[in-house]
Amino acid sequence: MKDGFIKIACVTPALRVADCDYNAVQIVDTEKKAAAAGAKLVVFPELCITGYTCGDLFLQQSLLQGAWSALEMILRETAQSSAVFLAGLPFAWNDALYNCAAVCYRGQLLGLVPKQNIPNYSEFYEMRHFTSGPDATPDGAIISISVSERMVFVPFGAKQIFSCTQMPDFSFGVEICEDVWVGDTPSVKMAAGGATIIANLSCSDEIIGKENYRRTILQAKSGSLLCAYAYADAGFGESTQDMVFAGHNLIVENGSVLEESKLFTDGILYADVDVQRLASERRRSNTFSPLPADEIIRSNFSMSLEETKLSRLIDPAPFVPSGNQELAQRCEKIITLQAMGLATRLKAISCKTAVVGLSGGLDSTLALIVMVHAFRICGYDPNGMIAVTMPCFGTTDRTYQNACRLAKAYGANLREIPIQDSVKQHFEDIGQSLDVHDVTYENSQARERTQVLMDLANKEGGIVIGTGDLSELALGWATYNGDHMSMYAVNASIPKTLVRYLVAYEASHVKESLAAVLRDVLDTPVSPELLPPEQDGTISQKTEELVGPYQLHDFFLYYVLRFGFAPHKIYRLAKIAFDGSYPNSIILHWLKKFYYRFFSQQFKRSCLPDGPKVGSVTLSPRGDWRMPSDASVALWQKDLESLDE
């Protein structure tokens, strides 16, 4: 439960129709098994204590009393359980019969939630037996009932929320089967009332095509409500007199299926949901409106916070889609978004010339690729693409040759402007020694290159296309008013880990001669090439040796910006994601460096040029990230210093 992780179990137990004692034993056994596995919320199917297919037996007093006695036994046998669990049963109250979910915890009945939407079509005839449940009873939602010969007061009503006192984000509401299939589902108000999890006790018959439809509805519902949805379905044991039930259990989080059972199986389905992540999403969404407190029944339960052993996938590359087909589709769309952004800017200012500094590295290569696509969209002459290579002290023959080959292969107007002499003159002007390879030595070259590009763009009536990416902006790995500045920054929302895949995607769609150059660019170490090469002519200044692996930094960046997670939670996730790839000491070292650089370099992000947004994480100071340049990192450092390797 720590860090917002809640393990949920959806159970399809063994069942005998109308044999309440047998069903109660199965429920107790599987509940204890799920709790022992770390589940804190266990969901059983609709009417699982009696079986859903009892028909007119629901009107028999023996079945109703047997169901209640079975619930009492279940409560006694689970009095020491560490999990909240939900079990379905028929419940008679005030001369009406309700299809209910009993919410149970440590031998106590926390509430009874009646089904509101009672089907009466085709194979379902629930209206013959059950009444639609009220939002709340007239006397304040509390009813007095006998449980094991004791009178207890229990909340009764469809609109209920159950919250953990120690972790308020662990709040859940309950729907029953048909409730999720209607337009105005009860879960809408539950989510608005603060429920981050919706549990559904279901008994849904299986017919051709229904599996996909069911999954789609749950994904859409969890996405629109920014919640997790736990769906427990009945299966083997229900009567097949007119229908067949498949036990299709699903656990979905904000539109994504975390776990899904195979049809026609029984047992327990587990998944870890992140309620902190869901709460963060809701805070970011200004269209998610909280519900007034008096429109919902609220109950609290106390549960000690334990660390959940996570089984959910923690992707080490959260910016990169998994699966070759999805990755290819995403790459095509991203390059199109970048190109459309640039094309729109060029058209808006009646400009047919664009200038890019082409270094032979990854970022400038992607910028050139985007320019090519934008010029095609606009129908412009490719000669208007001016690619400038500016050799200086750190330029290697490999990157120089690749820059020249790329420009020629794409039909760009290649300009070579060596800047050694102008930088030396500048050093002489400011009194900088050519032998001192400090920050002045490096930044002077970067600023000279930007000056050349800006002035050339003025001369040719064009605009300078920025090459810097999202990862560099996060770390401040840019020379202020050097490569930091441009007239349109096409890579501003592309993290370094994704840049590689975009260039690789382009390589798979061009002629082999060009693809070979692109592949060599991909194999070249990331470097600003501002320090002299090694004696053998290879790159001496490797960025990731200086600022750390971009794979780690992009992982950190995603969770800092996308969800606002605290350092200790990001560290916990990183240890799982990079297990076997990086030692914990290395992860923690670079996490500390990330926070230091992220806070100290905000001043560079406060004056960024325009650039297209292509993903959910960007650092534009005009929209997605507004942070004071003088913010203190002390709170985050304090959390970091408390962590152990």
N, C-alpha and C positions, 0 to 999 in steps of 0.2 A: 504493500500500500504506500510505502514511502515514495516520494517524488511523483505521486499521482497515479501510479500503476495499480490497477485492480484486475485480478484474475477472475474471469467469469467462466462459469460452466453451464452449458445447456445440455440437458439430460433427456434421453428417450429411454425410459426404464422398461423393464419387462412388465407386462400387464395382463390381467384377466378381467374381462368385462363383468362388472357387478361384484367382484370379489375384493371388497374393501380391505379386509385384513391382509390378504396376500399383497395387494398393491402398496399398502402402508409399509410392509417389511421391505419391499423393493426400494421404496422412496428413502427410507431410513438408511439402508445399506449404501445406496449410491450417493446420498447426501454426505455421509461420513467419508466415503472414498474421495469425493470431490473436495471436501474441506481439508482432508489430509494432504491433498495435492496442492493446497494453497489457495483454492478458490474462496473468494469472499462474497460472491453472489452466485447462487445456484438456482437455475430456472428449470422447472419441470413443465410438462405439457398441460394443456387445458383439460380440466376434469379428470386428472390422472388418478385421483383417489378412487373414483368409481369406474372410470372408463368413459369416453365421450359417447360411445354408441349404445348407451343403455336404453334409448327410446322411451317408451311409456313407463319403464321401470323407475324413471325419475319421479313419477307421481306416487311411488310406493313408499310408505313411511319407513319400512324396514331399510331400504337403501339409503334414505336420507339420514336416518339415525346411525346406520352403519358407517356412513361417510364421516359424520361428526365424531363418532367414537374413534375412528381410525385417525382423524386429525389429532385428537387428544393423545393417542398413543404416540404419534409422530413427534408431538411437542415434548412429551416426556423423554423419549429416547434420544432427542437431539438437544437436550438442555445444556450440554457441555460443548456443543459445536461452536466453531469459530466463524461460521458462515451464515449470512442471511440467505434464506431460501424461500422459493415461491412454489406453492403446490395448488392445483385446481380441484375444486369440489363444488357440488350443489349446496346452496345455503338458503333455507326457508326463513323469511322474516316478514312479519305483518301480512300474513295471508298471501304472500307472493314467493316465487322461487327464483333465485338468482344464480347465474353461472359466475362463480367467484374465484379469485386468486387469494389464497391465504398467505400473508407475508409473515414469516416465522423467524425468530432469532432467539437462541439460548432458552428454549422452552417457552417463550412468550409469543403471543399472537399480536404482532404490531399493527395489523390492519386487515380488513377484508375489502377487496377491490372488485366490484361487480362489472361484468361485461355490459357495455352500453349498446352496441350495435348487434342486434339479434337477427341472424339471417332467416329467411323464410322462402327459400327458392330451391328448385331442383331437388338435390339430394338432402338439403339441410332443412329441418323443420323445427328449429329451436323454439320458435314462437309458440309451438304447441305446449311447451313446458316452462320456458323461462321468460322472465320480465326484464325489460331494459333497466339497467341500474341507474340510480340517480347520481348527480354530481356529489351530493351530500344529503344526509337525512335532515328532515326539518328541525330536529332538536340539536343541531350543531354538529352533525356528522359522527356523534358518539352513540353507540348502542351498548346495551348491557346484555351480556350473554353468559351462559354457564360453560366454563371450561374445566373439566375434571372436578365437577361439583363445587367450583368456586365461581362467584359472579365477578366478571371482569368487564371493564369498559374498553370498547374497541372502536377505532375509527371505521366508518363504513361509507363508501362513496367512490365513484369512479375517478375523480380528480384528486389523487393523493400523491404526495411526494415524501419519500423516506430518505433522511439525510444522516450521514455519519457525523457525530459531534466533533471528532478529532480531525476529520478531513471533510469539510462542507462541500467540496467539489464532488465527493462521492455521494451523489444524490440520484435516486432513481424513481421513475414512475412505472406504472403497469398498464399494459393493454392486453386484451384477450382476443386472439384470432381475428375475427371480422373487423375489430376496431381499427386495424391498420389498413384495411382494404377500402375504407370509405373516404370521401373527400375531406371532411373535417374530422380528422382523427383526434381522439382524446389527448394524444401525445403532444399536440400543438401547444395546449395550455400547460401541460406538464413541463415541457422544455422551456417555455416562457417563464415558468415558475421556478426554474433553476435545476431541473432534472438533467443531468449530463448523460444518464443511461436510461433507455426505455427497454423494459423487459416485456416480452410477449409470450404468453402461454397459449399454445395453438394446437389445434387438431385439424389440419388442412388436408383434405383428400388429394390424392395424386392422380392427375390426368395428363395427357400429352401436352407439352408446352407450358404447364403451370410452374415447373421448377424455375425456368428462366424469368417468367413474369414475377414470381414471388421474390426472387433475388433482386430484380430491377426495382421493385417497389421499396424494398428495405434499403437498398442503396440510396435511392432518391430521398426517402424519408429521413434517413440519418444525415444525409448531406444538407437538406433544407433546414433541419432542426439543429445542425451542428452538434450531434450527439452520437453516442454509441447505441447500437440496437442489438439486443440479444433475443433470438427467436428460437424457442424450444418447441419441437413438433412431435406429435404422437406417431407411433409406428406400429411395429409388430405387436399383436395382442388385441388391438381394436377389432371389432367385428368387420368382416369383409362381405357381409350380406349384400350390401349395395355399393360399397366404396372400398378403396384400398388406400392405406396410409403409409407414407414412406419415411417418416422420421427425418425430414429435411431441416436440420438445425443450421443456423447461421449466426455469426457474430460479426457485425459490421461497425466500422468507425468512420464517421464523416464521409460516407460514400464509398469507402474502400472495404472490401471483404477481407477480414482478418483470418477467419477460419470458416470452413463449410464442410458439413458431413456429406458422405456419399449417401445416395438414396437407398432405402430399404436396409438400413443398418440401425442398430441401437447402441446404447452406450453413452459416453460423456464426451462432449466437445469443449475444449478449453481455448481461451484466448486472453491476452493481456490488453486491456484498454487503458489509455492514458487520459484520465479526466482533467489533469492540468492542461494538457494540450487542447482539449475541447473547450475548457473555460477560457483559455487564451484566445482561441478563435472567436469566441463570442464577444470578448472584450474588444477585439479588433473590428468587429462588424457593427457599424452604427445603425444597421437596420434590424438588429436583434433586440426586440423590446421586452424588458422584464414585465411580468404579470403582477398586478396588485396583490398584496399579501392575502386579502380576504377572499380571493377567488380560488383558493386551493387549500386542501387539507394537508397539514404538515406534521410529520412525526419524526422524532430523532431517535437514533440508537447509538450506543457507545461501543467502539471497537478499537482495540489497541493497534497502533501503527507498526506493522512489520514490513520487512523488506521482501518484496515479491521477487521470486526467482523468475526472471523474464524468459519467455519462450518466443516472444514476437521477434520478427526480423528487424534488425537495426541496420539499415543500408549504409555502408561506408561512403557511398556516393549519392547523397540524396538529391543532387541536382540532375543526375543522369538517369533516364528511364531504363528499366530492366527489360530485357527481351529485344531481339534484333529488329523485329517489325515495329514495335512501339518506338524504339530508339530512332529508327530511320524516319518514321513519320514525324517525330518530334524535331529532329534535326532539320528536315525540310521546312517545317512550319517556322522554326526559329529564324532560319536564314531568310525566309520570305518576310517575316515580320521586320527584321533588321533592314532588309532591302526596301520594303514598302515605306518604312520610316524615312530613310534617306531619299527615296524617290519623291516622296511628298514634299520634303524640305526643298529639294532641287527645283521642283515644279513651282512651289510657292514663291520662290525668290527669282524665278526665271534664270536659273543657273545651269549651264551645260558643262561646267568644268569642276572637277573635284581633285584635290591634291592629297596624297597620302605618303607618309614616310615609310618606305619599305625596307625593313631591316633584314629580312630573311628569317625572322622569328615567327612564333605562332600567332601572336595578336595582330601584327601588321598584315600577316597573310590572310587572316580571317577578314580584316577590314577591307583588303583588296577584293576578296571574294564577294563581300557584300556590295562593294562598289560595282563590280561586274554585273551582278543581278539587278541592282538599281538602275544602271544604265540601260539594261535590256528592257526593264519595265517601262522606262521613259522613252525608249526608242532613240537614245542618244548615240552619237558617234563615239566609239570606244577611245578614240584619240583624245577625247576630253578627260580621260582618266590619266592623271599625271602621277606616276610612281617615282618617288625620289629616293635614291640611295645616297647616303652621306657618310662615306668612310671616314673614320677617325682613329684614335689611338688603339681602341679595343676591337676594331672590326676584324673578323677572321675571313679567310678566303672562302670558307664553306658558306657562311651566311651571305657574303657579298655575291657569290655566284648564284645562290638560290634566289636572291632578290632579283637579279637580272633575268634569270630564266623565267621566273613567275611573271614579271612584267611583260616580257616578250610573248609568252605563251597566251596570256589573256588579251593581248593586243593593246596594252596600255602604252602611254607615252613615257618612256623611261628617261629620267634625267639623273645624271651622276654629278653630285656637287660635293667634292671633298671639303671637309671643314677643318682640317688640321691647322692650316695657316691662320685662319680667322680665330680659332681657339687659342693658338699660341700668342697672337696679337692681344687677345683679351687678357690672357695670363700676364702679359707684360704690362698691360694697362693697370691691372689691379695688384700687381706685385705677387703673383702666384708662381711658385717654382714648378717647373715641368716634372721635377723628380719627386714631388710630394703628391702621392696618390690618395688624397683625402676627399671629403665630400665636395669641396670646391672643384677639385679636379674632375670629378664625375658630373656634377650638376651643370658645370659650365658647358660641357659637351651637349647635354640634354637640352639646355636652353638655347644654345646656338642652333641646334637642329630645328627646334620649334620656330625660332625667328626666321630661318630660311624658308620653312614651309609657309608661314603666315605671309611673308613678303612676296613669295612666289605666287601664292594664291591671289594676293592683291594685283600683282602684275598680270596674271592670266584671267582675272575676273572670275575666280572660283572660290571654293571654300575648302578648309582643311578638315579632313576626316580623322577623328581621334581613333587611337588604337587601344588605349588602356582598357582593361577588363575589370569586372566587379571585384575579383579577389585582390587585385592591386589597390583598388580604391579602399577596400576594407582595411588593408594593412598600411595604407599610406605609402605604398611602394611606387612612388611617382615623384618626379622633380617638380616642385611648385612652379607654375608658369613655364614648365618645360613640357614633357610628354603628358603632364597633368591637364594641359589646355588644348582645345581645338575649337572648331566651329560647329561640329556635330559629331558626337561620340557614339559610334554604332555598336561598340562592344560594352557599353557601360553597365549593362545588366547581365552580362555573360560571365559566369565564374570560370576560372582557369580550367577546372576539371572538365567543363563542358566544351570549352574552346577546342580541345583536342578532338572530341567526337565530331564537332561541326566540320573541322578541317578534314578529318578522315572520311566523313560523309561526302564532302565535295570530291575527294580523291576517288571515290567509288563511282562517280558520275561524269568523269572527264576522260580525255584520251590518255593512253598509257604514258606518253612522254611527259605530260603535265602531272599525272598522278604520281610518277616516280619522284618528281621534285617535291610535291606535297608530302609524300611519305618521308622524304629526307628531312623536311622541316619538322615533321612530327618527331623524328629521332634526334633532333638537335637539342642540347640542354637549354633550358630557359635561362636567358641572360640579357642584361641591358647592354653588354659589351662596352663598358666604360673604362675598363682597366686593360692594360696591354695583355695580349695573348701569352700562352706558355711558349717556351722555346720551340716546341714542335708545331706551333701555329694553331693549337686548339684553344678553346674558350677557357679562360682562367677564372672568370667571375660567374659562378653558378648561383642563381637566385635562391634556390631552395636550400643551399648550404648556409645562406645568410639569414633568411627570414623563416625557414622551415618548410616542410612539405605542404604543397598546396592541397593535397588530398585531405590532410588534417584541417588546414585552415578553412577550406570550403565546408567541411563538416561542421566546424565550430560556427562559422558564419550563418549557416542555414538555421541552426537551432537558436542562435542569439537573436536574429532578426525575425525569423518566421514565427517563433512561439514565445520569445522572451524568457527562455529557460534560464535558471540560475546556473552558475559555473559547476556546482557539484553534480547537478543532474546531467549536464552536457558531458562531464568527465565520465560519469557512470555509463552513459550511452556509448561514448567513444571507446571505452575499454572493451565493450562487447563487440562493437562494429569492427575494431581493428585488432581483435585478439589474434595473435600469431603473426601480425604484420608489424606492429610497433610495441615495444615494451611500455608498460604503464608510466615509467619515469619519463620517457620521451613524449608521450601524449601530454602529461601534465606540464612538462617544460614548455612545450609550444602553446599549450592553452594559456599559460600565464603570459607568454609573449604576445599572443593574439589580443588579449584584453588590453595589455599595455599599449600596443600599437593602435588598436581600434579607437581607444579613447584619445590618445595623444595626437592622432592624425585627423581628427574631425575637421579641423580648419581647412584642410584641402578639399573635403567633400562639401563644404558650405558654399562653394562657388564653382560648382561643376557646370560644364556646358550641357546643352540639351542632348538627349539620346533616347532611343526607343526602349520602352519597357517590354520585356518578353516573358518574364516569369513573375512569381509572387514575391520574390526577394530582390529588391533594388535599393540603391542608396541615393536616389535623387533628392536634393534638399528642397525641391518644390512639391514633393508629393509623398514619397514612401518613407523617408527617414529625415526627421527633423530633430536635431540634437544640438545643444549648445557646445561650441568649441571649447569651452572652459569647464565642462562637466568633470567631476572627480570620479576616479576609478576605485576609490577606497573601499566601498562596500563589496565590490566584486573581488578585489584583492583579498579582503578579509575572508571571504568564502573560499577562495583558492588556497590560502595559507592553511586552512583547516583540513585540507585533503591529504590523504596518504597515498604513496605510490603503490 
